[in-house]
């Protein structure tokens, strides 16, 4: 994410509409230590700080539906990346100071034209990327920054970009809410030719694997000689069951699973089975 931001900032400086002196300058992101001494006009953007923007923090989780299942993930973290922008010249004496001040002023004016990074430069970002140029910040002590590097203070300004960081962690949130239909029928027992009435029950569920629906899985209750196949959404139905306790089995390829079930069910989604 940050390396993409670096590339984007360099692209902004290379824009054909930017001042020629700015376009011709080197754009670097190195730490300006005591021995830092570029041999040509340079704009240096040192990444000083990366911190969460808590004003833009979103606590509401994102729920998504894919492959027959819901997942939940945290929204992207909004991050402020703050650069210290300095100008460097290979000249000496007054010429050095003059060129550095000119470059710094050109950089300040050019970056101030971009309150938001053009979307085409960072298409992967879900929100507009804002740029704050030379924003006052009492927390940052630039004098201490130069002192820590062991070099005399230099003219500089800060540039803060707010980007979104996708945590890329999704947790299963459960299968889609679905209704189950249970049908009770009156059947004549063939042995008694109508002298005895039995009850039949139709049950149904969903076969999944790693949260995704399984198409064409064999679902059976072997003790009753009942078998069926799940459909494209993983759903199946078995009918003509008498009340009781059974072992429900599902399999496809090298994966299988079994589930001890009561009929009728005692809880919702009791016949869903995962390979």
C-alpha positions as CSV (number, residue, x, y, z in Angstrom):
1,X,0.0,0.0,0.0
2,X,2.7,2.5,1.0
3,X,4.9,1.6,-2.0
4,X,2.0,2.2,-4.3
5,X,1.6,5.6,-2.6
6,X,5.3,6.4,-3.2
7,X,4.9,5.5,-6.9
8,X,1.8,7.7,-7.2
9,X,3.5,10.7,-5.6
10,X,6.4,10.3,-8.1
11,X,3.9,10.2,-10.9
12,X,2.4,13.5,-9.8
13,X,5.8,15.1,-9.9
14,X,6.4,13.7,-13.4
15,X,3.1,15.1,-14.7
16,X,3.6,16.9,-18.0
17,X,1.9,20.0,-16.6
18,X,4.3,20.3,-13.7
19,X,7.0,23.0,-13.9
20,X,10.0,21.8,-16.0
21,X,12.4,22.3,-13.1
22,X,10.3,20.1,-10.9
23,X,9.9,17.4,-13.6
24,X,13.6,17.3,-14.2
25,X,14.4,16.9,-10.5
26,X,15.1,13.5,-8.9
27,X,12.3,12.2,-6.7
28,X,13.7,10.2,-3.8
29,X,12.3,8.6,-0.6
30,X,15.6,8.0,1.2
31,X,16.4,8.9,4.8
32,X,18.3,12.2,4.6
33,X,21.2,11.2,6.9
34,X,24.4,13.2,7.5
35,X,26.1,11.7,4.5
36,X,23.1,12.3,2.2
37,X,24.3,14.5,-0.7
38,X,22.5,13.9,-4.0
39,X,24.6,14.9,-7.1
40,X,21.6,16.5,-8.9
41,X,18.5,18.6,-8.0
42,X,16.4,16.4,-5.8
43,X,13.0,16.4,-4.0
44,X,13.2,14.1,-1.1
45,X,10.0,12.7,0.5
46,X,11.0,10.9,3.7
47,X,8.2,8.9,5.3
48,X,8.3,10.2,8.8
49,X,5.1,8.7,10.3
50,X,2.3,6.2,9.7
51,X,-0.6,6.3,12.0
52,X,-4.3,5.3,12.0
53,X,-6.8,8.1,11.3
54,X,-9.2,7.5,14.1
55,X,-11.6,10.3,12.9
56,X,-12.3,8.1,9.9
57,X,-12.4,4.8,11.8
58,X,-15.4,2.7,10.8
59,X,-16.4,0.1,13.5
60,X,-19.2,-1.4,11.4
61,X,-18.2,-4.8,9.9
62,X,-18.7,-5.6,6.2
63,X,-20.9,-8.6,5.4
64,X,-20.4,-10.2,2.0
65,X,-22.1,-13.1,0.2
66,X,-20.1,-15.3,-2.1
67,X,-20.1,-19.0,-3.1
68,X,-23.3,-19.7,-1.2
69,X,-22.0,-18.4,2.2
70,X,-21.7,-15.1,4.1
71,X,-18.4,-13.7,5.4
72,X,-17.7,-10.9,7.8
73,X,-14.6,-8.7,7.7
74,X,-13.4,-5.5,9.3
75,X,-13.7,-2.4,7.1
76,X,-10.4,-1.0,5.8
77,X,-8.2,0.9,8.3
78,X,-7.7,4.5,7.3
79,X,-4.1,5.4,7.6
80,X,-2.3,8.8,7.6
81,X,1.2,8.6,5.9
82,X,3.2,11.8,6.6
83,X,6.2,12.7,4.6
84,X,8.9,15.4,5.3
85,X,9.5,17.1,1.9
86,X,12.9,18.7,1.4
87,X,14.8,20.1,-1.6
88,X,18.5,19.4,-2.4
89,X,20.9,21.0,-4.7
90,X,24.4,20.0,-6.0
91,X,25.4,23.7,-6.2
92,X,27.5,25.5,-3.5
93,X,27.1,28.6,-1.5
94,X,24.3,31.1,-2.4
95,X,23.5,29.1,-5.6
96,X,22.8,26.0,-3.5
97,X,20.4,27.9,-1.2
98,X,18.7,29.6,-4.1
99,X,18.1,26.4,-6.0
100,X,16.9,24.5,-3.0
101,X,14.4,27.2,-2.0
102,X,13.1,27.4,-5.6
103,X,12.6,23.7,-5.8
104,X,10.9,23.6,-2.4
105,X,8.5,26.4,-3.4
106,X,7.7,24.7,-6.7
107,X,7.0,21.4,-4.9
108,X,4.8,23.1,-2.3
109,X,2.8,25.0,-5.0
110,X,2.4,21.9,-7.2
111,X,1.3,19.5,-4.5
112,X,-1.2,22.1,-3.2
113,X,-3.0,21.6,-6.5
114,X,-3.9,18.1,-5.5
115,X,-6.3,18.0,-2.4
116,X,-7.2,14.5,-3.6
117,X,-5.1,12.0,-5.6
118,X,-6.6,11.4,-9.0
119,X,-8.5,8.1,-8.8
120,X,-6.8,6.7,-11.9
121,X,-3.4,6.8,-10.1
122,X,-4.6,4.6,-7.2
123,X,-7.5,2.6,-8.6
124,X,-7.3,-0.1,-5.8
125,X,-8.3,2.4,-3.1
126,X,-11.9,2.2,-2.0
127,X,-12.0,5.8,-0.8
128,X,-10.6,9.1,-2.3
129,X,-7.0,9.6,-1.1
130,X,-6.7,13.0,0.4
131,X,-3.4,15.0,0.4
132,X,-2.8,17.7,3.1
133,X,0.2,19.9,2.2
134,X,2.1,21.9,4.8
135,X,-0.7,21.2,7.4
136,X,0.2,22.5,10.8
137,X,0.8,19.7,13.3
138,X,1.9,20.6,16.8
139,X,2.8,17.0,17.5
140,X,5.6,16.9,15.0
141,X,8.8,18.7,16.0
142,X,10.9,19.0,12.8
143,X,13.8,20.5,14.8
144,X,14.1,17.3,16.8
145,X,13.9,15.3,13.6
146,X,17.0,17.0,12.2
147,X,18.7,16.8,15.5
148,X,18.1,13.0,15.6
149,X,19.7,12.7,12.1
150,X,22.7,14.7,13.3
151,X,22.5,17.4,10.6
152,X,21.7,21.1,10.6
153,X,18.0,22.0,10.2
154,X,16.7,22.4,6.7
155,X,13.7,24.1,5.1
156,X,10.9,21.5,4.8
157,X,7.1,21.0,4.8
158,X,5.0,18.0,5.5
159,X,2.7,16.1,3.1
160,X,0.1,13.8,4.6
161,X,-1.8,11.2,2.5
162,X,-4.8,9.3,3.9
163,X,-5.1,5.8,2.4
164,X,-7.1,2.7,3.1
165,X,-5.4,-0.5,4.3
166,X,-7.4,-3.6,3.6
167,X,-6.9,-6.1,6.5
168,X,-7.8,-9.0,4.1
169,X,-9.2,-11.1,6.9
170,X,-12.6,-12.6,6.3
171,X,-14.4,-14.8,8.8
172,X,-17.3,-17.2,8.0
173,X,-20.5,-15.5,9.0
174,X,-22.8,-18.5,8.4
175,X,-24.9,-19.8,5.5
176,X,-27.6,-17.7,4.0
177,X,-30.9,-17.6,5.8
178,X,-33.0,-20.2,4.2
179,X,-36.4,-21.7,4.9
180,X,-36.9,-25.4,5.4
181,X,-40.1,-27.1,4.4
182,X,-41.3,-30.1,6.4
183,X,-44.2,-32.0,4.9
184,X,-46.3,-34.6,6.8
185,X,-48.2,-37.0,4.6
186,X,-50.7,-39.8,5.3
187,X,-49.6,-43.0,3.5
188,X,-51.2,-46.4,3.3
189,X,-48.9,-49.2,4.4
190,X,-48.7,-51.6,1.4
191,X,-48.6,-54.6,3.7
192,X,-52.0,-53.8,5.2
193,X,-53.7,-52.4,2.0
194,X,-55.1,-49.5,3.9
195,X,-55.6,-51.1,7.3
196,X,-52.7,-49.1,8.8
197,X,-51.9,-45.4,8.5
198,X,-48.2,-44.2,8.8
199,X,-46.8,-40.7,8.8
200,X,-44.1,-39.6,6.3
201,X,-41.7,-36.7,6.8
202,X,-39.7,-34.8,4.2
203,X,-36.5,-33.2,5.4
204,X,-33.9,-31.0,3.7
205,X,-30.6,-29.3,4.2
206,X,-27.5,-27.9,2.6
207,X,-24.1,-29.6,1.9
208,X,-21.1,-27.3,2.2
209,X,-17.3,-27.6,2.1
210,X,-15.1,-24.8,3.4
211,X,-18.2,-22.5,3.4
212,X,-19.1,-23.2,-0.2
213,X,-22.1,-25.1,-1.5
214,X,-21.4,-28.6,-2.9
215,X,-23.1,-29.6,-6.1
216,X,-23.7,-33.3,-6.8
217,X,-22.9,-34.6,-3.4
218,X,-24.4,-38.0,-2.5
219,X,-26.7,-37.6,0.6
220,X,-28.1,-40.8,2.1
221,X,-29.6,-42.5,5.1
222,X,-28.1,-46.0,4.5
223,X,-30.2,-47.7,7.2
224,X,-33.4,-46.8,5.3
225,X,-31.9,-47.2,1.8
226,X,-32.6,-43.6,1.0
227,X,-30.3,-41.6,-1.3
228,X,-30.3,-38.3,-3.3
229,X,-27.9,-35.7,-4.8
230,X,-27.5,-32.1,-3.7
231,X,-28.3,-29.4,-6.3
232,X,-26.1,-26.5,-7.6
233,X,-26.8,-24.6,-4.3
234,X,-25.9,-27.6,-2.2
235,X,-29.6,-28.3,-1.2
236,X,-31.0,-31.7,-0.9
237,X,-34.3,-33.4,0.2
238,X,-35.1,-36.9,1.5
239,X,-38.7,-38.1,2.0
240,X,-40.8,-41.0,3.4
241,X,-39.1,-41.0,6.7
242,X,-40.6,-42.1,9.9
243,X,-39.9,-40.2,13.1
244,X,-36.8,-41.4,14.9
245,X,-33.0,-41.0,15.1
246,X,-30.8,-41.7,12.0
247,X,-27.3,-41.2,10.6
248,X,-27.2,-38.8,7.7
249,X,-24.2,-39.2,5.4
250,X,-22.9,-37.0,2.6
251,X,-19.9,-37.6,0.3
252,X,-18.3,-36.3,-2.9
253,X,-15.0,-37.3,-4.3
254,X,-12.7,-38.1,-1.4
255,X,-14.6,-36.1,1.1
256,X,-17.4,-37.4,3.3
257,X,-19.1,-36.6,6.6
258,X,-21.8,-38.1,8.8
259,X,-24.3,-36.5,11.1
260,X,-26.6,-38.0,13.8
261,X,-30.0,-36.5,13.3
262,X,-33.4,-36.6,15.0
263,X,-36.5,-36.6,12.9
264,X,-38.4,-34.3,13.2
265,X,-35.7,-31.7,13.9
266,X,-35.2,-30.0,17.3
267,X,-33.3,-26.9,16.1
268,X,-33.1,-24.8,12.9
269,X,-30.8,-26.0,10.1
270,X,-30.2,-29.3,11.9
271,X,-29.7,-31.2,8.6
272,X,-27.0,-29.0,7.1
273,X,-23.9,-31.1,6.8
274,X,-20.3,-30.0,6.1
275,X,-17.7,-32.1,4.2
